Amino acid sequence: MSPPVERDRTSSPGERGRPGPLPELRGHGLRLRPWDPESRADVEVWLRGLTDPEFRRWNTPFRPITDTDSARESLRRCARYDADGTGASFRIADAGSGTALGHIGVNDMHPLLLRGTVGYWVLPEARGRGVAGRALLLAAHWALTERGLHRLELNHALGHEASCRVAERCGFRHEGTMRGAIFEAGRHDAFRDAHLHARLATDPEPGPGTVTATAAP
């Protein structure tokens, strides 16, 4: 079993299953904290991650993010979702050095169905070190225990084998292929298929030994 998620004692997440200020999560050599849209450093990391060619190969943001202003506005939207309890966006950093490594978010959280969708990306220089898997273990544990979700879904474009391996190693079972479910790369007028994975709160929790180094933007 994975060790319990360590939470920063200065945070106040509120009652289990109810929205409150996002906690800081620590474990598996990582530190996850909420993004700060007013931090120049956070905005620069966000912009770099969402304009990376490998990220754009597999993901197409709903709104174009091309410069500092659009990146900051995107982070402000994330902060609003964090505040109303429908989302939780975390900056992934190395626990020792504090170096930014990427992003993981729990999105579209439904208050009645207790369901959410998880997504992540890793900066180019941090790939191949198991960052995505370790962050997914942390965020999923929090979402399915302290946040009180029952079902956590993860989908990725068909053919993204690295993301598929991360999902399965972190206990997200492959449930099938969703036809025409996400945008084609760089387009909002064409669609492609996606793999659907999911993990339930009642599923066994994978241990940290299941996560190995892999590249997953």
N, C-alpha and C positions, 0 to 999 in steps of 0.2 A: 504493500500500500504506500501511496505517496505521503510524505510528512504533511502535517497541517499547514495551510497557508499562513504565513506570518503577516500580521496587519500592523501598520503604523498606529501606535496607541493615541496619536494626536488626532486621528480622523474619527468621525462620528457617522457611520453608515446608516444609523437608524435601525428600526426593527427589521428582523429577518423578512425578506420578501417585499419590503417597502423601500421606495427610493429615498436616498439621503446622499450627502457628500461622498464621492467615491473614495474608497480606502486606498492606501498604498499596499501593494502586495509584494512580498519577498519570498524567494525560494528558488531552488534549482540554479543558483548562481545569478539570478536576475532580480531586478527591481522594476516593478510596474507602478507607474503613478499617472494621474490624470495629465493630459496635455494642457499647456497654458497658452491660449491664443494671443496673449499680450507679450509673450516672451519671444524676442527676436530669434533666439537660438532654436526654440521649438518650431517656430514658423519655417525656418530654413531647413530643418530636418524633414518636416512634413512636405515641403515643396520638393526636396530632393527625392524623397521616397515615392511620391506620386507622379513624378516626371521621369523616373527611371525607365529605360526602354524595356527591361525585362518585366517590370510591373505592368507597363502598358500593353505588353504582349498578351497578358492574361486577364487584365482588368480594365474596364472603361468607366471612369467616374460619371455620375449623372450630370454633374456640372463641370465644365472645363477648369482645370487648375494649371495655370501657366506662369504665374508670377507671384511675388510676395503678397500682393493685395488679395488675390483669389485664394491663396493658401491660408491667409489669416482668416478670411471670411469662412472658409471651409472648417477651420478649427473652431470658430465661434459657433457654427451650427452644431458641431459635435458637443460643445459645452452646453448648448441649450438642451440637446437630447439627454446629456448626462443629468442635467438639473431636473428635467421632468420625468426621469425614470425610464424612458424608452430606449436609452442607449448607455454605453459605458465604454469610453475610449481611453486606452492606456498607452503611454510611451514606454517602450521596452528599453531598458538600459542594463549594462553590466553592473552587478551588485557591488563589485569592488571599486572600479574606476569611475562609474557613473556615465560612461560613454554611451551615447544613444545608439541603439541597435535596430530599432524598427517600431512597429505598431501592432497592437491587437485590440480588437473591439468586439463587444457584444451588442448587437444592434436589434432593432425591431422587437423589443421585449414586450410581450403581451401580458397585461395584468391579470387576465382571467384564465387564459390557456397556459400561462406560465411557460411560454416558449420564447426563444430568442435565436438569433443567427450570429455566428461568430465569423470574423474575417481577420486576416493578418497580412503583414508584409515585413520583409527584412531588408535592411540596407545592403548594397552590393558587397561591401567589405566585411559584413558580418555573416554572410552565407557560408554554409558548409560546417557550421559549428553547433547545429541542433537548436538554434535560437527559437525558431518557430515552434518546434515541439515542446520545448521547455516552457515557453510563454503560454502555449495552449493548455498545458497541464495546469498552470497556475490560474489562468482566467476561467477555465472550465470548472475547476474545483470551487472557486468563489461563486460563479454564477449558479451552480447546481446545489450549493449548500447555503452560504450566507445570503445570496440574492434570492434564493428560493425558487429558481426555475425548475421545471420538471423535464423539459426537453430542450436540447441545444442542437441546432442544425448548422451544418457547414457545407457549402457548395463551392465547386471550382470548375473552371472550363474543362471540357473533355480534352484529354491529352496532357493535362498538367500532372504528370506522374509524381513529381516531387511533393506537391500539395496533397495528393492522394495518399502517399506513404505517411506523411505527417499525421493526417486525419486518422488513419487506421491504427497507427502506433499509439495514438492518444485516446483510443477507445471509441472513436466515432465510426460506427459501422456503415459500410456502403449499403445504401437502401435502393439505389437504382439510378437511372438516367432521366433527367428532366429535359424534354425536347424544347428547343428554342427558348431557354429560360433566362439567358443573359445576353448582353450586347456582344456583338463581334468586336474585335480589337479596333479601337479608334472610331467606332461608328455608333450612332443612335438610331439607325434605320435598318439594321440587320441583326439577326440573332443567331446564337449557337447553343449547342447542347451543354448541359452541365451534369456532373456527378453530384448526387445528394448523399451526404453522410449525416448521421445523427447519434447523439449520446443522451441517455436518460439518466435522471438522478438515481434510479434504481440499478443501473448497470455497475458492474465492478469497476473500481477506479484503477487505472493502470499505474504501475510504479515508474519511477524516473529511469529505471534501466531499460524501459521500452523505447526511449528516445535516443536516436543516434544521429550523427552529423548528416545533414542533407541540405541541398540548396532549395529554398522555397520562398520566392519573392511574393 
